Structures are given as C-alpha cells and as structure tokens.
Amino acid sequence: MPQHKLKASRKPVLLSDVAACMQIIAPLHLAAAWDHVGLLSGPLSAPISRVLIALDLTRAVANEALRQAADLLICYHPPIFKPILDLRIGGDQPEHLAVELAAKNIWLYSPHTALDAAPGGTNDTLSQLLGATVCGSLGCATTTTRYLKLVTFVPQSAVEQVAEAVYRAGAGHIGPGSRYSQCSFRTAGTGTFLGDESARPAVGKKGELERVSEIRFETVLPATLAGPVVAALKQAHPYEEPAFDLLMMENPPENVGLGRLADLHTPLSLTSLALHIRRSLHLLQVQTIGQNNQRLRRLAVVAGSAGRLPLEALQRGETFDCLITGELKHHDMLALRAAGLSAICLGHAESEKPVLTTLRDRLRQQFTALPISISRADPTPYAVCSGTGKK
C-alpha cells in the first residue's frame, strides 16, 4: 500500500510530536467504535528520549521499560480498556501497571484497531508477509471524519516557523492514510492594525496604524486535533493576538475496513498454504479448517480475533476462499466450514506481532535520533507442547 514519506525530525521530541506521527500512521478515526485508542497517559509537552513498543503491557514489559529508561511505551493492545476503579500501584493488571508507569513519567499510547484498518498497518503487513497482493478491504465500514480548515495571517518572515509548528501538531495531512503531508495554500497580502496604549505589538508601534506584508496561510486538520494545533499556532506566531479561523469542511465519507482481501500469485491447497505461512512467519504450529482439495487464491486477512467480521462480509456479498486470522470461536469455525470456506488460525499474538516491526520502522523514519525498540519481554502468553510423552 502507498505510504507518504514522513519528514525526518532533528528537534527535541515531545510527546505531542509522537502522538501526531501516530495519528498519521494510524488515524484514530479508523478505529472500531468500541475500541479505546490513542494517547492514554501523559502531558503533550513531555519530552521523549526513548520509545519501547510492545503488544501488551505486562509486568515484564513494564520492568523492561524501566530498565531502558523509556519515556513512552506504545502498546498495540490498549492497557486501559475498562473504567479504572482504583489507582493502586503494585498489581500486575494492565491498568495498575499504567498507573505505576505514569507515576514514573512513562507514558502510554495504543493504536490497536486504528492500526489494523490503516493503510500499511497490521493487515497490510500480514498480507505482504504471506506474499499476497492486497486488492481491497474486508468488511468495509463507512466512517465520516470531521475536518477543519485553518486560516491564519502571518508576517512573511515567520510563516515557516508557524507552518512547521502546526504540522508538528498534526495539521496538513490529506488523502487515505494521510498520504500527503505539509499541505497548505499561501497568498500574499497586507494586514492592518491599530494598537491602543495597552497593546504590545510585535511589529510597529502602539497608537499608530500599521500596514504589514503578511501571508494568508491555510491548511487542514482533523477536528479532534483542533486543540493541539491552535495551541501550537499561538505559541509559534509572533503576534500577541494572532487572527485565525477554523472552518468546517464538507468531506466525503471514507470506505475502510478492519480486514483485507488479498490474492495469492499462485493458487495453493490448504496444506501448502498452511506450510507456506508457517515458514514465512516462523511459527511452530497453525490450525486449519476446511478441505485440502480446494485451490485457494483469494484470502481474507484479519489479524487478531476475526470474530463475526468474515461471516458478515459474506452476507454482504464479499467473496474469498480462505480466512487468515489469529483465532476463531468454535461456532464461527463451524459456520465457515458449512459455507464451504477454509481458514488458517496463526495464533492471536502471532498474527499481530509483525506490525510492531512496521511501526518501529515508520517511527524511526520520522525520529531519526530517537532510540525506538521492540520489547524482548513480550512473548505469547502460552507455550506449545508437542509429543506424546511417557508416564
């Protein structure tokens, strides 16, 4: 899937910078309605000197973050999902670990289903590793994201510092998956103002009518980022009271889906495909559902737990030969088999972990001087036991 190239950053990195970059990689409006994604703890002004990426927040991962002196822990699964009923420190439940880390200035961010649906995200990564070509989304859900247009007026000498500030806060991105960045429109003009005796003008003198060569600067932003973008504008703008407008845009809905449809270059039997997947992802085992005499070409790819998404897609008329997912419930397996379809279950964590490398690499592209690593203390929560053994 096409991805826009992020401009590398050389300035001190703030939590707001990483959050804005994550919004580009995994736009939060793509997340499932039931999910709890985005920045879960921490002030936007917090400095970030090291980032650790993990699938889940466990005691081992928390200890690793402390050993590495990480300031930010990006957990794919949201550590804070249900309402927190107490603020205890010392427990091993994710919500208690989140409180413990916050007390030590280690902040949390979770992309989860936003990353699943995003171009270049969880399911695109998995499809690519399987050697399949993505041809569409599975289970398209129409979402409408509210966008705003920011219009402000800046002296010519300060326009670049203002533009960079609002871009860093998350403005200026257009296209599916924020394919284009630093988008703006600029026109030259003349601004006038007359400051009274209490004014402190950055340009000219109080009590005198001033005419200043200015640039009308326009850019776009998700409505959810209005607060951080306006704060960045005011901080970077040289005027005591910068003038600006936020105008609602009438943008069409996006068609996105949490899964992907992808085609194999050569049809394979169920057994051959399962063995290919085991080798490609270095897995000890996979589960298969279906008959081996089928030739499989079109895959439905849903990392994690597919749930009812594939069956609902079939009811809408979408077609595929085999579902690739992390796990399925027993009765969903039966329903797929009754529909004459195949499925391969890789394991929940096994199907999601590949995207951690993708996420690390994209963040490194943006923050070239920032240490960013994947947790080594984040194994799957189970072990595979094979062999018959002896009494």
KOLTISE-686531 format. One line per 3 residues: number of its first residue (from 1); their letters; for each residue x, y, z of C-alpha. Coordinates in steps of 0.001 Angstrom, whole numbers, padded with zeros to 6 digits, m for minus. Example, Ala and Ser with C-alpha at 12.3 -4.5 7.8 and 13.67 -1.06 7.14 Angstrom:
// residues 2
1	AS	012300/m004500/007800; 013670/m001060/007140
END
This chain:
// residues 391
1	MPQ	000000/000000/000000; 001346/003502/m000742; 002651/005452/002192
4	HKL	003645/009097/002235; 007214/009817/003244; 007489/011479/006611
7	KAS	009913/014348/007015; 012684/013425/009430; 012805/015418/012675
10	RKP	016025/016729/014277; 014461/018815/017060; 013904/017641/020647
13	VLL	010980/015228/020542; 007872/015885/022617; 005017/013512/023361
16	SDV	002832/015682/021119; 005233/015003/018220; 004995/011227/018605
19	AAC	001214/011389/019053; 000897/013461/015873; 003087/010970/013986
22	MQI	000990/008072/015262; m002113/009897/014031; m000531/009858/010554
25	IAP	000435/006183/010731; m002810/005004/012369; m005526/007701/012148
28	LHL	m007678/007337/015240; m010955/007804/013372; m010322/004437/011670
31	AAA	m010563/002564/014982; m013584/000450/015866; m016241/002323/017830
34	WDH	m015776/000037/020858; m012001/000486/020994; m010010/002745/023331
37	VGL	m007074/004027/021301; m004713/006987/021175; m002760/008702/023925
40	LSG	m003747/007029/027204; m001500/008932/029609; 000964/011784/029700
43	PLS	001145/015556/029050; 001663/016557/025425; 004608/018742/026462
46	API	006522/015802/027993; 009969/015243/026434; 010554/011809/024905
49	SRV	014080/010348/024812; 013331/006627/024252; 010349/004620/022950
52	LIA	009539/000975/023614; 006955/m000909/021504; 005097/m003986/022767
55	LDL	001991/m005998/022046; 000738/m005985/025656; 001501/m004221/028920
58	TRA	002656/m006901/031376; 004857/m006757/034469; 007820/m007973/032380
61	VAN	007266/m005256/029762; 006862/m002578/032449; 010141/m003655/034059
64	EAL	011842/m003581/030664; 010606/m000023/030081; 012034/000974/033473
67	RQA	015391/m000699/032757; 015666/001055/029403; 014590/004409/030873
70	ADL	011902/004659/028202; 009611/007698/028361; 006922/006271/026090
73	LIC	005515/002760/025810; 003446/002100/022690; 001249/m000932/023388
76	YHP	m000682/m002359/020468; m003456/m003584/022785; m004926/m000822/024994
79	PIF	m003741/m001338/028595; m006616/000852/029787; m009826/m000523/028343
82	KPI	m012416/m000815/031085; m013012/002027/033557; m010312/002181/036244
85	LDL	m011897/001582/039652; m008797/002268/041763; m005308/003772/041433
88	RIG	m003355/001049/043189; 000351/000650/042486; 001875/m002810/042749
91	GDQ	m000645/m005011/040965; 000105/m006779/037703; m003149/m005913/035926
94	PEH	m002526/m003605/032919; m004485/m000705/034420; m002455/m000868/037654
97	LAV	000785/m001055/035669; m000345/002011/033704; m000746/003973/036948
100	ELA	002634/002748/038194; 004378/003798/034977; 002660/007191/034945
103	AKN	003982/007810/038467; 007462/007320/036979; 006815/009559/033930
106	IWL	006466/006684/031458; 003510/007404/029196; 001235/005122/027166
109	YSP	m000129/005141/023631; m002206/002436/021906; m003140/002244/018177
112	HTA	m004938/m001183/018122; m007795/m001272/015571; m006757/002103/014101
115	LDA	m003529/000396/013021; m005467/m002653/011801; m007525/m000529/009409
118	APG	m004813/001960/008385; m003053/001621/005022; 000280/m000072/005642
121	GTN	m000923/m001267/009050; m001492/m004623/010741; m003383/m006444/007996
124	DTL	m001404/m004974/005103; 001800/m006054/006854; 000482/m009588/007383
127	SQL	m000731/m009831/003774; 002662/m008735/002496; 004477/m011330/004598
130	LGA	002180/m014004/003135; 003209/m012935/m000365; m000348/m011856/m001215
133	TVC	m001374/m008689/m003072; m003978/m006591/m001294; m006965/m005880/m003539
136	GSL	m009450/m004341/m001114; m010790/m004020/002412; m012827/m006672/004194
139	GCA	m015981/m005610/005943; m015987/m002005/004814; m017462/000361/007363
142	TTT	m018337/003872/006234; m016922/006489/008571; m017053/010255/008317
145	TRY	m014228/012204/009874; m014801/015862/010603; m012062/018009/009107
148	LKL	m011382/021691/009652; m009590/024254/007535; m007292/026565/009483
151	VTF	m006841/030058/008053; m004399/032474/009678; m002325/035513/008743
154	VPQ	001402/035559/009400; 004233/038015/008678; 006307/036722/005774
157	SAV	009358/036334/007997; 007524/033980/010392; 005395/031855/008068
160	EQV	007753/028861/008019; 008037/028647/011812; 004241/028802/012140
163	AEA	003765/026211/009386; 006250/023807/010960; 004605/024198/014372
166	VYR	001088/023334/013163; 002431/020469/011041; 004158/019004/014098
169	AGA	000841/019235/015972; m000887/017125/013297; m002161/019563/010658
172	GHI	m001519/019471/006926; m002298/015823/006075; m004525/014873/003135
175	GPG	m005503/011612/001463; m006116/007995/002511; m003766/007134/005337
178	SRY	m002580/010770/005312; m000683/010056/002097; 000263/013719/001611
181	SQC	001800/015835/004366; 002664/019530/004905; m000239/020590/002661
184	SFR	m001040/024304/002622; m002146/027226/000455; m000450/030617/000787
187	TAG	m001294/034022/m000658; 000376/037376/m000051; m001498/040434/001174
190	TGT	m001420/043391/003516; m002589/043342/007114; m003530/046441/009105
193	FLG	m003944/047083/012816; m004001/049928/015327; m002885/049089/018840
196	DES	m004046/051141/021848; m001802/052256/024702; m002074/048885/026471
199	ARP	m001049/046873/023397; 002346/045230/022964; 002638/044808/019176
202	AVG	005396/042565/017835; 005514/044762/014731; 005245/048585/014625
205	KKG	004278/050947/017439; 001204/051216/019626; m001089/054107/018818
208	ELE	m000096/054085/015125; m001904/052452/012191; 000388/049754/010842
211	RVS	000447/048062/007456; 002325/044757/007356; 003107/042407/004475
214	EIR	001526/039125/005509; 000841/035649/004168; m002641/034144/004331
217	FET	m001788/030584/005392; m004363/027787/005011; m004107/024131/005971
220	VLP	m006364/021265/007086; m006640/019180/010250; m008913/016573/011871
223	ATL	m011362/018248/014234; m010024/016032/017026; m006656/017844/016788
226	AGP	m008051/021388/016899; m006810/021991/020457; m003161/020975/019937
229	VVA	m002960/022709/016540; m004346/026020/017816; m002012/025860/020826
232	ALK	000959/025295/018502; m000175/028188/016284; m000385/030616/019198
235	QAH	002977/029550/020576; 004807/029917/017250; 003039/033059/015971
238	PYE	004908/036333/016636; 001741/038392/017181; 000327/038983/020634
241	EPA	m003170/038081/019374; m002952/036098/016104; m006110/036109/013970
244	FDL	m007298/032721/012749; m010420/030899/011544; m011407/027245/011879
247	LMM	m013868/026369/009121; m015829/023105/008904; m015107/021150/005718
250	ENP	m017661/019003/003867; m015516/015954/003152; m016960/012722/001724
253	PEN	m017003/009528/003842; m014119/007083/003680; m014591/003393/002993
256	VGL	m012326/001484/005358; m012311/m001984/006815; m010563/m003705/009693
259	GRL	m009531/m006596/007411; m008073/m007023/003933; m008817/m009022/000809
262	ADL	m005606/m010236/m000818; m004780/m012507/m003755; m002065/m015147/m003890
265	HTP	000030/m015068/m007056; m000418/m018834/m007445; m003373/m020829/m006045
268	LSL	m002390/m023223/m003275; m004008/m026109/m001439; m004909/m025607/002205
271	TSL	m001959/m027705/003400; 000506/m025969/001084; m000728/m022549/002169
274	ALH	m000502/m023504/005859; 003083/m024729/005421; 003960/m021572/003461
277	IRR	002589/m019415/006285; 004450/m021392/008956; 007736/m020899/007103
280	SLH	007111/m017234/006297; 006203/m016265/009882; 008467/m018827/011638
283	LLQ	005546/m020397/013517; 005617/m023682/015424; 002029/m024511/014516
286	VQT	m001145/m023272/012830; m004749/m024512/012878; m006536/m025289/009613
289	IGQ	m010251/m025540/008864; m011544/m026899/005542; m010788/m029443/002837
292	NNQ	m007337/m029824/001302; m008698/m030427/m002220; m009665/m026758/m002626
295	RLR	m007409/m024409/m004616; m007146/m021189/m002662; m006360/m017831/m004257
298	RLA	m008288/m015023/m002549; m007585/m014554/001149; m009464/m012633/003816
301	VVA	m006822/m011354/006235; m007911/m010341/009740; m005137/m010240/012345
304	GSA	m006039/m010990/015960; m009552/m012309/016502; m011665/m012243/013342
307	GRL	m014937/m012586/015263; m018008/m012308/013052; m016344/m009944/010563
310	PLE	m015734/m012592/007827; m019254/m014028/008126; m020806/m010548/007993
313	ALQ	m018690/m009780/004914; m020027/m012930/003232; m023590/m011827/003960
316	RGE	m022845/m008526/002196; m021691/m010408/m000893; m017921/m010206/m000445
319	TFD	m016116/m013358/m001569; m012914/m015136/m000537; m011539/m018681/m000457
322	CLI	m009684/m018775/002850; m009617/m016715/006032; m006224/m015951/007601
325	TGE	m006632/m014841/011206; m005241/m015212/014680; m008110/m017094/016291
328	LKH	m011761/m018088/015829; m014501/m019213/018173; m015663/m022806/017796
331	HDM	m019059/m021962/016271; m017529/m019446/013847; m015231/m022225/012628
334	LAL	m018260/m024430/012032; m020065/m021640/010171; m017115/m021051/007838
337	RAA	m016774/m024766/007122; m020516/m025024/006470; m020143/m022205/003928
340	GLS	m017516/m024266/002093; m014645/m021978/003096; m011230/m022630/004599
343	AIC	m009452/m020858/007437; m005982/m020838/008950; m005522/m019622/012527
346	LGH	m001999/m018459/013330; m002448/m017585/016998; m003715/m014219/018232
349	AES	m000377/m012652/019101; 001447/m014367/016223; m000810/m012681/013671
352	EKP	m000338/m009206/015193; 003341/m009110/016121; 004675/m008494/012590
355	VLT	003188/m004985/012586; 005382/m003994/015534; 008388/m004030/013190
358	TLR	006479/m001942/010647; 005534/000555/013344; 009092/000768/014662
361	DRL	010495/001393/011184; 007982/004140/010372; 008644/005924/013663
364	RQQ	012402/005670/013076; 011875/007254/009671; 010361/010291/011369
367	FTA	012514/010478/014516; 015968/009551/013270; 017818/010390/016504
370	LPI	015285/008817/018880; 016017/005288/020191; 012975/003136/019327
373	SIS	012938/m000596/020029; 010588/m003580/020214; 010152/m005292/023563
376	RAD	012073/m008522/024183; 009944/m009283/027248; 006651/m009633/025378
379	PTP	006234/m013325/024479; 002958/m015026/023664; 001092/m015924/026885
382	YAV	001192/m019676/026163; 003656/m022387/025153; 003292/m025147/022551
385	CSG	003586/m028675/023974; 004215/m031374/021352; 004962/m035090/021537
388	TGK	003189/m037923/023327; 005427/m038083/026368; 005726/m041087/028707
391	K	004299/m041971/032090
END
